[in-house]
Amino acid sequence: MATKKYQIKATIFDKRGKIVSQAKNDYSKTHPKQKIFACKAGENHRIFLHAEILAIIRSKGKGESIYIERYDANGKPMLAAPCKICQLAIKEAGIKEIRYTTGG
């Protein structure tokens, strides 16, 4: 079994800064919303479940901000700007603030 070179985690917060939901990329699952946003972004092949989309699904529309984290195999922070698919999902969810790790 191959080891992932990095891990991505997304956390959604409400207006008061309380955690509403958290998720990690899941390379073995997908979701109809993932497929919808992948198609909208023109990336139909990228249907594995992205952390941002799973966190949005779990937040049930209660998110105000999202923090996206990406770490390499050694735990070092890496650039975690949302991909085109996730940018569309975040915008549609009405999340106003996006923060993410920028690397070491």
Secondary structure by P-SEA (a helix, b strand, c coil): cccccbbbbbbbbccccccccccccccccccaaaaaaaaaacccccccccaaaaaaaaacccccbbbbbbbccccccccccccaaaaaaaaaacccbbbbbccc
